């Protein structure tokens, strides 16, 4: 669902624009043969494996955790707050991605990347040792900081560890890591869940984080200090974003419905404040036109944000409903929900060559997402396992059909100087949507009485309400997509 199109998915990570650092090894002196054979030569194969490990930590982590969440909730409680864990991870990824460029310039790429790996490993340890759910959320927050920085800095490393003639192949191969994670991530989670050792999953990934940290000192050469620092971290924007997600998440724990409504409204208002602050700062986190829904960029970013908000609840709470109401094992429940990612990947690959039909793909894809959301709301709560799988595939297919074309129209509408930021803001908008949506899903779950998990008695009716609550948001995204699809490519 959270870029190269394959990377930007709620169930995975995303490449984030960072400032490149001209140090490390210099492989440009490697001569022919070019292509996959060259990439697998001893000189480059270890570097490639190092990058794949970094991407894997982010891609597989989310998919494994999706499978584990119902088991974790039964052990340490906090079911109604599970959206917090997802929101914390995504929010931390945004912060890490925005700050990693400057950190790499201040510290050098090698120590910055090693620090990111260490943060990820520490977060895994905190999650593994968590005595209650709130400590678990703290662990996921630290993991998100590490994972977001690892992915961002790995994309810097692509351009410095490999000759330019291999960049496209490396990017393509890394996209394959996401596909592998989609295939085997739920299986890994199920092994630990069904064995009653969910904490072991976090130790398993924590060890991999340590391996990545150690490998950094072997793969990445020490770099000289920078002559000048030109990047800046959008501290005010990130603070407002954090406040907004926190306010929405808090709406699920207050007793009064009016207080909850006020907190939710304040959280959404913070998003408007974020856009205003960023525009006044000259567009650091998002392009200047990101807040103008009458322009292509603003409409496009809203499509991405709204559709992510509308669908993230299935990722957060879907596995628990599939297990409780349909008697599925953790393995089956994990694969049922990650069918979203499978549908996305297959359709994105199938439609990659479509030319001169951008508007049709944008409108058609958004329509499929809305249809999948409506169908999924009913299917998860009251349908069969097969209908849930079909709904998730439909939803993911909509993202796969439209995502690249939405991004293309956004970037094409921007001035030349804003296009690099415009491209990196596509996954950022999705991460923001995921964080807000996960927090909102947690608030709705709390209001519907899911504090202790899903039971057959309350799951069918209240579950339908939980997922259907986000249908209006998907319709708002669909309206923006319809307008965006009707714009000529030059408009913006």
RODO-2510 file (C-alpha; in nm, 4 decimals, decimal comma):
residues 492
     n   res          X          Y          Z
     1     x     0,0000     0,0000     0,0000
     2     x     0,4075     0,3258     0,1636
     3     x     0,9275     0,5867    -0,3829
     4     x     0,9941     0,4153    -0,6544
     5     x     0,6440     0,2958    -0,7024
     6     x     0,7277    -0,0468    -0,5638
     7     x     0,8788     0,0953    -0,2493
     8     x     0,6116     0,3409    -0,1401
     9     x     0,3764     0,1288     0,0632
    10     x     0,2226     0,1408     0,4064
    11     x     0,3373    -0,2157     0,4490
    12     x     0,6909    -0,1284     0,3639
    13     x     0,9424     0,1478     0,3576
    14     x     1,0246     0,4185     0,1144
    15     x     1,3254     0,5894    -0,0378
    16     x     1,3556     0,9443     0,0936
    17     x     1,5501     1,2254    -0,0648
    18     x     1,8741     1,2880     0,1181
    19     x     2,1854     1,4849     0,0346
    20     x     2,4468     1,2781    -0,1392
    21     x     2,7934     1,2569     0,0062
    22     x     3,0876     1,2104    -0,2324
    23     x     3,2952     0,9665    -0,0352
    24     x     3,3152     0,5927     0,0229
    25     x     3,4583     0,3449    -0,2191
    26     x     3,4917     0,4280    -0,5839
    27     x     3,3725     0,1449    -0,8018
    28     x     3,3626     0,3471    -1,1197
    29     x     3,6949     0,2054    -1,2270
    30     x     3,5409    -0,1393    -1,2709
    31     x     3,5305    -0,2182    -1,6371
    32     x     3,3052    -0,4391    -1,8436
    33     x     3,1164    -0,6645    -1,8404
    34     x     2,8210    -0,4453    -1,7514
    35     x     2,4813    -0,5682    -1,6308
    36     x     2,3735    -0,8382    -1,3876
    37     x     2,6955    -1,0335    -1,4312
    38     x     2,8992    -0,7339    -1,3217
    39     x     2,6726    -0,6755    -1,0230
    40     x     2,7421    -1,0300    -0,9059
    41     x     3,1200    -1,0002    -0,9291
    42     x     3,3008    -1,0354    -0,5945
    43     x     3,3886    -0,6659    -0,5956
    44     x     3,0221    -0,5602    -0,5988
    45     x     2,8242    -0,8575    -0,4687
    46     x     2,9054    -0,7884    -0,1033
    47     x     2,8049    -0,4239    -0,1419
    48     x     2,4816    -0,5302    -0,3052
    49     x     2,4083    -0,7766    -0,0234
    50     x     2,4755    -0,5002     0,2296
    51     x     2,2193    -0,2705     0,0648
    52     x     1,9633    -0,5480     0,0348
    53     x     1,9961    -0,6175     0,4076
    54     x     1,9235    -0,2530     0,4862
    55     x     1,6141    -0,2465     0,2659
    56     x     1,5027    -0,5856     0,4008
    57     x     1,5070    -0,4570     0,7602
    58     x     1,2393    -0,2034     0,6701
    59     x     1,0395    -0,4080     0,4208
    60     x     1,0093    -0,7304     0,6203
    61     x     0,9734    -0,5660     0,9608
    62     x     0,6325    -0,4169     0,8835
    63     x     0,4982    -0,7339     0,7249
    64     x     0,6168    -0,9546     1,0108
    65     x     0,4680    -0,7171     1,2685
    66     x     0,1310    -0,7175     1,0896
    67     x     0,1155    -1,0934     1,1423
    68     x     0,2272    -1,0701     1,5054
    69     x    -0,0004    -0,7925     1,6343
    70     x    -0,2963    -1,0091     1,7438
    71     x    -0,0616    -1,2393     1,9362
    72     x     0,1141    -0,9431     2,0985
    73     x    -0,2208    -0,7915     2,1997
    74     x    -0,3295    -1,1146     2,3671
    75     x    -0,0052    -1,1242     2,5645
    76     x     0,0494    -0,7647     2,6789
    77     x    -0,2871    -0,6019     2,6028
    78     x    -0,3371    -0,2659     2,4348
    79     x    -0,5373    -0,3872     2,1370
    80     x    -0,7218    -0,0578     2,0983
    81     x    -0,3875     0,1235     2,0842
    82     x    -0,2274    -0,0829     1,8121
    83     x    -0,2698     0,2035     1,5711
    84     x    -0,0257     0,3884     1,7942
    85     x     0,2461     0,1355     1,7208
    86     x     0,1977     0,1765     1,3445
    87     x     0,1686     0,5552     1,3690
    88     x     0,4822     0,5749     1,5843
    89     x     0,6833     0,3679     1,3369
    90     x     0,5682     0,5725     1,0349
    91     x     0,6060     0,9084     1,2098
    92     x     0,9571     0,8181     1,3208
    93     x     1,0400     0,7111     0,9643
    94     x     0,9366     1,0547     0,8363
    95     x     1,1486     1,2301     1,0989
    96     x     1,4486     1,0068     1,0288
    97     x     1,4178     1,0516     0,6539
    98     x     1,3992     1,4288     0,6873
    99     x     1,6966     1,4451     0,9224
   100     x     1,9241     1,1744     0,7825
   101     x     2,0700     1,3920     0,5087
   102     x     2,1958     1,6505     0,7540
   103     x     2,3105     1,3853     1,0010
   104     x     2,5157     1,2167     0,7289
   105     x     2,6764     1,5497     0,6444
   106     x     2,7546     1,6251     1,0086
   107     x     2,8864     1,2809     1,1009
   108     x     2,9877     1,1308     0,7692
   109     x     2,7974     0,8608     0,5855
   110     x     2,9640     0,5657     0,7587
   111     x     2,8926     0,6644     1,1224
   112     x     2,5462     0,7940     1,0288
   113     x     2,4524     0,4632     0,8661
   114     x     2,6001     0,2636     1,1542
   115     x     2,4052     0,4793     1,3995
   116     x     2,0843     0,4091     1,2067
   117     x     2,1494     0,0350     1,2277
   118     x     2,2198     0,0643     1,6006
   119     x     1,8961     0,2579     1,6581
   120     x     1,7012    -0,0093     1,4741
   121     x     1,8613    -0,2871     1,6806
   122     x     1,7940    -0,1008     2,0069
   123     x     1,4310    -0,0473     1,9064
   124     x     1,3955    -0,4190     1,8369
   125     x     1,5355    -0,4974     2,1820
   126     x     1,2934    -0,2574     2,3512
   127     x     1,0002    -0,4144     2,1632
   128     x     1,1187    -0,7650     2,2519
   129     x     1,1491    -0,6816     2,6219
   130     x     0,8291    -0,4734     2,6450
   131     x     0,6322    -0,5606     2,9621
   132     x     0,3298    -0,3634     2,8412
   133     x     0,1985    -0,2084     2,5274
   134     x     0,3220     0,1448     2,5889
   135     x     0,6830     0,0272     2,6121
   136     x     0,6190    -0,1675     2,2935
   137     x     0,5083     0,1558     2,1203
   138     x     0,8306     0,3213     2,2392
   139     x     1,0255     0,0354     2,0849
   140     x     0,8431     0,0738     1,7555
   141     x     0,9186     0,4471     1,7616
   142     x     1,2913     0,3801     1,7976
   143     x     1,2728     0,1102     1,5290
   144     x     1,1060     0,3591     1,2959
   145     x     1,3840     0,6113     1,3496
   146     x     1,6432     0,3493     1,2659
   147     x     1,4542     0,1943     0,9739
   148     x     1,3724     0,5291     0,8122
   149     x     1,7329     0,6415     0,8301
   150     x     1,8661     0,3047     0,7090
   151     x     1,6500     0,3147     0,3950
   152     x     1,7306     0,6784     0,3202
   153     x     2,1052     0,6268     0,3601
   154     x     2,0987     0,3036     0,1603
   155     x     1,9665     0,5017    -0,1337
   156     x     2,2566     0,7428    -0,0940
   157     x     2,4901     0,4443    -0,0941
   158     x     2,3542     0,3183    -0,4255
   159     x     2,4896     0,6255    -0,5996
   160     x     2,8284     0,6004    -0,4326
   161     x     2,8934     0,2275    -0,4071
   162     x     2,8064     0,1421    -0,7670
   163     x     2,8989     0,2818    -1,1099
   164     x     2,6254     0,4831    -1,2769
   165     x     2,5699     0,2221    -1,5474
   166     x     2,4427    -0,0175    -1,2780
   167     x     2,2136     0,2187    -1,0896
   168     x     1,8957     0,1170    -1,2712
   169     x     1,9680    -0,2517    -1,2138
   170     x     2,0388    -0,1948    -0,8448
   171     x     1,7162     0,0036    -0,8024
   172     x     1,5249    -0,2699    -0,9792
   173     x     1,6832    -0,5442    -0,7717
   174     x     1,6090    -0,3574    -0,4493
   175     x     1,2448    -0,3308    -0,5557
   176     x     1,2583    -0,7098    -0,5685
   177     x     1,3469    -0,7109    -0,1980
   178     x     1,0034    -0,5655    -0,1293
   179     x     0,8488    -0,8448    -0,3318
   180     x     1,0432    -1,1104    -0,1412
   181     x     0,9384    -0,9500     0,1872
   182     x     0,5752    -0,9620     0,0770
   183     x     0,6073    -1,3324     0,0030
   184     x     0,7906    -1,4516     0,3138
   185     x     0,7346    -1,1765     0,5735
   186     x     0,4024    -1,3176     0,6990
   187     x     0,5569    -1,6659     0,7134
   188     x     0,8316    -1,5431     0,9434
   189     x     0,5793    -1,3699     1,1651
   190     x     0,3605    -1,6793     1,1745
   191     x     0,6491    -1,9022     1,2875
   192     x     0,7034    -1,6849     1,5930
   193     x     0,3331    -1,6220     1,6569
   194     x     0,2241    -1,9842     1,6352
   195     x     0,5219    -2,0893     1,8440
   196     x     0,4140    -1,8486     2,1188
   197     x     0,7470    -1,6642     2,1009
   198     x     0,6568    -1,3337     1,9359
   199     x     0,9374    -1,1604     2,1235
   200     x     1,1808    -1,3798     1,9355
   201     x     1,0829    -1,2099     1,6097
   202     x     1,2159    -0,8788     1,7373
   203     x     1,5348    -1,0411     1,8625
   204     x     1,5669    -1,1998     1,5177
   205     x     1,5523    -0,8607     1,3471
   206     x     1,7594    -0,6946     1,6188
   207     x     2,0467    -0,9310     1,5422
   208     x     2,0153    -0,8401     1,1746
   209     x     2,0337    -0,4725     1,2737
   210     x     2,3614    -0,5407     1,4555
   211     x     2,4958    -0,7264     1,1505
   212     x     2,4041    -0,4292     0,9323
   213     x     2,5776    -0,1900     1,1738
   214     x     2,8981    -0,3972     1,1744
   215     x     2,8869    -0,4387     0,7957
   216     x     2,8688    -0,0615     0,7580
   217     x     3,2246    -0,0262     0,8888
   218     x     3,3417    -0,2873     0,6385
   219     x     3,1500    -0,1625     0,3337
   220     x     3,1594     0,2157     0,3763
   221     x     3,4848     0,4059     0,3824
   222     x     3,5429     0,6952     0,6170
   223     x     3,4623     1,0307     0,4580
   224     x     3,6219     1,3727     0,5142
   225     x     3,4212     1,6379     0,7009
   226     x     3,1982     1,8502     0,4747
   227     x     3,3087     2,1963     0,3704
   228     x     2,9655     2,3435     0,4409
   229     x     2,6246     2,2305     0,5532
   230     x     2,3477     2,3358     0,3179
   231     x     2,0704     2,1007     0,4267
   232     x     1,8313     2,1848     0,7070
   233     x     1,5935     1,9781     0,9099
   234     x     1,2329     2,1111     0,9053
   235     x     1,2022     2,1055     1,2832
   236     x     0,8856     2,3176     1,3066
   237     x     0,7059     2,1085     1,0451
   238     x     0,8036     1,7808     1,2111
   239     x     0,6961     1,9099     1,5523
   240     x     0,3525     2,0076     1,4196
   241     x     0,3201     1,6736     1,2418
   242     x     0,4040     1,4876     1,5634
   243     x     0,1540     1,6982     1,7566
   244     x    -0,1211     1,6278     1,5047
   245     x    -0,0715     1,2505     1,5112
   246     x    -0,0562     1,2557     1,8929
   247     x    -0,3814     1,4530     1,9214
   248     x    -0,5662     1,2101     1,6968
   249     x    -0,4257     0,9098     1,8822
   250     x    -0,5269     1,0661     2,2164
   251     x    -0,8863     1,0912     2,0953
   252     x    -0,9177     0,7181     2,1512
   253     x    -0,8410     0,7276     2,5235
   254     x    -1,0554     1,0138     2,6495
   255     x    -1,3909     0,9359     2,8007
   256     x    -1,5979     1,2126     2,6454
   257     x    -1,7086     1,1875     2,2840
   258     x    -1,6975     1,5659     2,2563
   259     x    -1,3416     1,5799     2,3845
   260     x    -1,2480     1,3088     2,1382
   261     x    -1,4065     1,5055     1,8549
   262     x    -1,2175     1,8200     1,9547
   263     x    -0,8881     1,6329     1,9717
   264     x    -0,9516     1,4798     1,6300
   265     x    -1,0386     1,8164     1,4783
   266     x    -0,7296     1,9728     1,6329
   267     x    -0,5185     1,6926     1,4920
   268     x    -0,6492     1,7526     1,1406
   269     x    -0,6072     2,1287     1,1834
   270     x    -0,2408     2,0652     1,2563
   271     x    -0,2077     1,9263     0,9051
   272     x    -0,3214     2,2597     0,7600
   273     x    -0,0769     2,4349     0,9923
   274     x     0,2001     2,2024     0,8726
   275     x     0,1352     2,2997     0,5104
   276     x     0,1296     2,6684     0,5996
   277     x     0,4548     2,6583     0,7965
   278     x     0,6275     2,4608     0,5243
   279     x     0,5111     2,7033     0,2557
   280     x     0,6420     2,9989     0,4568
   281     x     0,9744     2,8184     0,4947
   282     x     0,9988     2,7965     0,1161
   283     x     0,8856     2,4352     0,0768
   284     x     1,1254     2,2133     0,2689
   285     x     0,9164     1,9052     0,3415
   286     x     0,6596     1,9443     0,0597
   287     x     0,6408     2,1633    -0,2531
   288     x     0,4877     2,5083    -0,2160
   289     x     0,1675     2,4086    -0,3984
   290     x     0,1077     2,0976    -0,1853
   291     x    -0,1688     2,2694     0,0095
   292     x    -0,3554     2,4058    -0,2931
   293     x    -0,6178     2,1497    -0,3936
   294     x    -0,7008     2,3465    -0,7091
   295     x    -0,3589     2,2633    -0,8543
   296     x    -0,2313     1,9298    -0,9776
   297     x     0,0330     1,8914    -0,7073
   298     x    -0,2061     1,9716    -0,4240
   299     x    -0,4757     1,7416    -0,5605
   300     x    -0,2240     1,4636    -0,6197
   301     x    -0,0753     1,4759    -0,2721
   302     x    -0,4246     1,4781    -0,1256
   303     x    -0,5141     1,1670    -0,3274
   304     x    -0,2120     0,9873    -0,1828
   305     x    -0,2789     1,1100     0,1705
   306     x    -0,6533     1,0394     0,1738
   307     x    -0,6377     0,6934     0,0196
   308     x    -0,3654     0,5930     0,2640
   309     x    -0,5693     0,7222     0,5598
   310     x    -0,8698     0,5277     0,4314
   311     x    -0,6942     0,1927     0,3949
   312     x    -0,4339     0,1714     0,6730
   313     x    -0,6955     0,0435     0,9225
   314     x    -0,7013    -0,2870     0,7350
   315     x    -0,3283    -0,3256     0,7942
   316     x    -0,3523    -0,2317     1,1624
   317     x    -0,6593    -0,4305     1,2671
   318     x    -0,7384    -0,6611     0,9759
   319     x    -0,5292    -0,9616     1,0907
   320     x    -0,6976    -0,9672     1,4313
   321     x    -1,0440    -0,9734     1,2732
   322     x    -0,9442    -1,2460     1,0292
   323     x    -0,8166    -1,4607     1,3169
   324     x    -1,1045    -1,3953     1,5561
   325     x    -1,4005    -1,4022     1,3178
   326     x    -1,2780    -1,6464     1,0547
   327     x    -1,0735    -1,8864     1,2644
   328     x    -0,7602    -1,8261     1,0593
   329     x    -0,4085    -1,8958     1,1805
   330     x    -0,1592    -1,6094     1,2129
   331     x     0,0009    -1,7245     0,8871
   332     x    -0,3247    -1,7178     0,6902
   333     x    -0,4330    -1,3871     0,8471
   334     x    -0,1014    -1,2271     0,7552
   335     x    -0,1222    -1,3355     0,3930
   336     x    -0,4887    -1,2343     0,3647
   337     x    -0,4088    -0,8734     0,4540
   338     x    -0,0795    -0,8525     0,2658
   339     x    -0,2760    -0,9405    -0,0466
   340     x    -0,2959    -0,5608    -0,0723
   341     x     0,0776    -0,5472    -0,1402
   342     x     0,0580    -0,8385    -0,3822
   343     x    -0,2175    -0,6728    -0,5846
   344     x    -0,0228    -0,3473    -0,5865
   345     x     0,2964    -0,5069    -0,7136
   346     x     0,1399    -0,7187    -0,9887
   347     x    -0,0764    -0,4402    -1,1304
   348     x     0,2021    -0,1814    -1,1063
   349     x     0,4262    -0,4062    -1,3145
   350     x     0,1473    -0,4827    -1,5619
   351     x     0,0620    -0,1167    -1,6192
   352     x     0,4161     0,0230    -1,6188
   353     x     0,4166     0,0511    -1,9989
   354     x     0,0842     0,2330    -2,0343
   355     x     0,1273     0,5519    -2,2363
   356     x    -0,0987     0,8547    -2,2910
   357     x    -0,3724     0,7325    -2,0566
   358     x    -0,2621     0,8948    -1,7310
   359     x    -0,6025     1,0402    -1,6495
   360     x    -0,7794     0,7113    -1,7074
   361     x    -0,5332     0,5242    -1,4864
   362     x    -0,5614     0,7806    -1,2061
   363     x    -0,9409     0,7777    -1,2089
   364     x    -0,9709     0,4038    -1,2578
   365     x    -0,7169     0,3226    -0,9892
   366     x    -0,8806     0,5493    -0,7311
   367     x    -1,2174     0,3918    -0,8138
   368     x    -1,0736     0,0460    -0,7455
   369     x    -0,9326     0,1618    -0,4108
   370     x    -1,2707     0,2993    -0,3031
   371     x    -1,4463    -0,0174    -0,4195
   372     x    -1,1936    -0,2281    -0,2296
   373     x    -1,2415    -0,0180     0,0836
   374     x    -1,6198    -0,0535     0,0746
   375     x    -1,6058    -0,4246    -0,0030
   376     x    -1,3310    -0,4818     0,2512
   377     x    -1,5252    -0,3099     0,5317
   378     x    -1,8065    -0,5620     0,4854
   379     x    -1,5889    -0,8632     0,4042
   380     x    -1,3522    -0,8388     0,7021
   381     x    -1,6393    -0,8127     0,9471
   382     x    -1,9075    -1,0293     0,7890
   383     x    -1,7793    -1,1968     0,4708
   384     x    -1,5726    -1,5076     0,4056
   385     x    -1,1955    -1,5341     0,3965
   386     x    -1,2059    -1,5534     0,0170
   387     x    -1,4065    -1,2315    -0,0095
   388     x    -1,1532    -1,0580     0,2158
   389     x    -0,8649    -1,1696    -0,0065
   390     x    -1,0456    -1,0450    -0,3166
   391     x    -1,1215    -0,7107    -0,1506
   392     x    -0,7576    -0,6655    -0,0474
   393     x    -0,6365    -0,7529    -0,3980
   394     x    -0,8854    -0,5048    -0,5458
   395     x    -0,7658    -0,2343    -0,3096
   396     x    -0,3995    -0,3003    -0,3841
   397     x    -0,4692    -0,3168    -0,7580
   398     x    -0,6135     0,0327    -0,7405
   399     x    -0,2953     0,1648    -0,5837
   400     x    -0,0829    -0,0230    -0,8359
   401     x    -0,2824     0,1089    -1,1312
   402     x    -0,2789     0,4745    -1,0280
   403     x     0,0245     0,5407    -0,8110
   404     x     0,2896     0,5988    -1,0760
   405     x     0,0527     0,8140    -1,2816
   406     x    -0,0448     1,0284    -0,9840
   407     x     0,3233     1,0809    -0,9045
   408     x     0,4006     1,1576    -1,2682
   409     x     0,1283     1,4214    -1,2899
   410     x     0,2370     1,5799    -0,9616
   411     x     0,6004     1,6111    -1,0647
   412     x     0,5209     1,7240    -1,4197
   413     x     0,3099     2,0111    -1,2836
   414     x     0,5895     2,1507    -1,0680
   415     x     0,8543     2,4045    -1,1674
   416     x     1,1848     2,2470    -1,2651
   417     x     1,3523     2,3536    -0,9424
   418     x     1,0859     2,1881    -0,7263
   419     x     1,0767     1,8543    -0,9026
   420     x     1,3364     1,6713    -0,6879
   421     x     1,1469     1,7740    -0,3731
   422     x     0,8179     1,6916    -0,5449
   423     x     0,9327     1,3380    -0,6163
   424     x     1,0544     1,2714    -0,2625
   425     x     0,7354     1,4231    -0,1204
   426     x     0,5246     1,1477    -0,2811
   427     x     0,6304     0,8799    -0,0277
   428     x     0,6371     1,1444     0,2465
   429     x     0,2696     1,2230     0,1812
   430     x     0,1903     0,8538     0,2034
   431     x     0,3785     0,8112     0,5299
   432     x     0,1942     1,1110     0,6740
   433     x    -0,1355     0,9592     0,5629
   434     x    -0,0409     0,6269     0,7183
   435     x     0,0513     0,7891     1,0502
   436     x    -0,2700     0,9942     1,0665
   437     x    -0,4823     0,6990     0,9527
   438     x    -0,3295     0,4561     1,2012
   439     x    -0,3839     0,7016     1,4869
   440     x    -0,7435     0,7571     1,3738
   441     x    -0,8059     0,3825     1,3475
   442     x    -0,6842     0,3420     1,7043
   443     x    -0,9196     0,6184     1,8187
   444     x    -1,2187     0,4591     1,6436
   445     x    -1,1297     0,1140     1,7803
   446     x    -1,1225     0,2563     2,1315
   447     x    -1,4589     0,4235     2,0881
   448     x    -1,6121     0,0966     1,9628
   449     x    -1,5034    -0,1023     2,2651
   450     x    -1,2119    -0,3020     2,1259
   451     x    -0,9923    -0,2454     2,4297
   452     x    -0,9541    -0,6179     2,4925
   453     x    -0,9439    -0,7374     2,1328
   454     x    -1,1928    -0,8785     1,8838
   455     x    -1,4625    -1,1218     1,9902
   456     x    -1,7263    -1,2843     1,7685
   457     x    -1,9939    -1,1036     1,9647
   458     x    -1,8702    -0,7516     1,8969
   459     x    -1,6581    -0,8081     1,5897
   460     x    -1,9168    -0,8422     1,3147
   461     x    -2,1174    -0,5256     1,3807
   462     x    -1,8566    -0,3000     1,5392
   463     x    -1,5916    -0,4221     1,2958
   464     x    -1,8029    -0,3090     1,0052
   465     x    -1,8321     0,0322     1,1717
   466     x    -1,4566     0,0503     1,2326
   467     x    -1,3575    -0,0013     0,8697
   468     x    -1,6576     0,1775     0,7183
   469     x    -1,5721     0,4900     0,9191
   470     x    -1,2968     0,5615     0,6669
   471     x    -1,5085     0,5276     0,3523
   472     x    -1,5853     0,9048     0,3457
   473     x    -1,2110     0,9731     0,3443
   474     x    -1,1641     0,7376     0,0490
   475     x    -1,4439     0,9181    -0,1350
   476     x    -1,2717     1,2513    -0,0734
   477     x    -0,9552     1,1036    -0,2226
   478     x    -1,1567     0,9722    -0,5168
   479     x    -1,3001     1,3188    -0,5872
   480     x    -0,9497     1,4663    -0,5867
   481     x    -0,8327     1,1855    -0,8174
   482     x    -1,1202     1,2526    -1,0562
   483     x    -1,0212     1,6168    -1,0790
   484     x    -0,6521     1,5340    -1,1144
   485     x    -0,7275     1,2843    -1,3893
   486     x    -0,9150     1,5479    -1,5858
   487     x    -0,6265     1,7957    -1,5885
   488     x    -0,4082     1,8190    -1,8933
   489     x    -0,0469     1,7167    -1,8314
   490     x     0,0729     2,0778    -1,8593
   491     x    -0,1782     2,2068    -1,6054
   492     x    -0,0795     2,2559    -1,2457
***
